Amino acid sequence: MHILEREKYYSKANKFPQCKHEFDTIKNISDGLFTYRCQDIFEDFEGSDSIYINPCVEVLKYINYLSKNKSLHQNTEYCMFLNYLLNNHMQSIPENKYSSSKFYKKLKTKYEGSPLNFDICDEEIKDINKIVRYHIEVLYNLYENFNKYISSCIPGNVPNCYFSNLCASIYKNSIEVCKTLFDPAFCNILKTFKEEYNAEIVREKSCYKPENVLSYPEVVYTSEYLQARERYVSLTNGYHMLRSNISPELNSAKHNIIIAVIVLLLTPFILFIMYKFTPFGSWLHARAPKYNGIIGYIDEYNKKVHTGNNIREQKTNEDNIYSITYNSISQF
């Protein structure tokens, strides 16, 4: 999922508790007609496709509910919430045959011509990878408990500090991701939540505790934060992608290697020019016989040594032929 899409989902996560409330209301609606429709869509509804009947019914009921309440489907968060639930359900099915987008498309195609308007949510049905779904779930839980805490802060009532403590616990566990591998869009929303939460808990005072005042890693972990931001880019299709972050030392080493290669390539050419067109060639010719004599003597000496070594090596090999040691590489 592209970073702009993730930002959109994260920014709407604070609305998802209200969407969940609306979704729960449709569970009281009879499944009868929708069940028959889903059994028509999934022909093997008593066999391998039986597991898809329930999510099919839930989608049809939700689309029907939104179709009848225009004020709801005009707000994209309701369709985004449906997509989030559908992704959760599809990815929880063992040996699942459908992605969320393919599942929705199948319902829309099979249900074509019906009164239900699948176009309402068509643009918001997208596949969400596991990590992004987890981040959405974290934000959903933060805002759900924060809303419950605020609702309990009614004049004359004792605020329910359980929810404020739970918010602090969820936040502190989740903010760790912003110190290492992280999703910048997710961390930005966490930062926004921190500011909202701290302002409320300081204002209300009843549940205030120093350890529950939330902090963000940009103060203590500035260098780590910046390094992580440089090294990691957004998640796409369920995976973090590592972006190269070359240090000055590596850049220096690279330049040294390039210079060395250039020198090696130019040296033979320069020597040739000097040999042909400078006194260096005459000087080298004058000393060549001397060096040739030395080289001939060395060659003769090496031949004798080599002959003696061969005799000794042959003897050693015969003695050690059955005592060879192998340094093998472990097989995975």
Secondary structure, 3 states (H helix, E strand, C coil): CCHHHHHHHHHHHHHHHHHHHHHHHHHHCCCHHHHHHHHHHCCCCCCHHHHHHHHHHHHHHHHHHHHHCHHHHCCHHHHHHHHHHHHHHHHHCCCCCCCHHHHHHHHHHHCCCCCCCHHHCHHHCCCCCHHHHHHHHHHHHHHHHHHHHHHHCCCCCCCCHHHHHHHHHHHHHHHHHHHCCCCHHHHHHHHHHHHHHHHHHHHHCCCCCHHHCCCCCCCCCHHHHHHHHHHEEEEECCEEEECCCCCHHHHHHHHHHHHHHHHHHHHHHHHHHHHHHCCHHHHHHHHHHHHHHHHHHHHHHHHHHHHHHHHHHHHHHHHHCCCCCCCCCCCC
